[in-house]
């Protein structure tokens, strides 16, 4: 009885099974690339471009939610006027969020 059950569960020939298995793995990799890897790299490129194009007078938001206007900046830091009355805070450039920020060139 067990012999007939095991005989029915025989696998397909190894050549065809391996080919289908590689196609399946390739499909999984393609889905991961299209839905996870590529969008993340596109977002990183946009963020890098945003940080490179900052200029004095741009209104920005930090990732912590602080709104301010750029007063000055250098390679790694940005000084923001946070209330329009001269109170200034210094932030790392990487702490600026691309979301809800308004560039002076966008206002025109």
Secondary structure, 3 states (H helix, E strand, C coil): CHHHHHHHCCCCCHHHHHHHHHHHHHHHHHHHHHHHHHHHHHHHHHHHHHHHCCCCCCEEEECCCCEEEEEEECCCEEEEECCCCCCEEEEEHHHEEEEEEECHHHHC
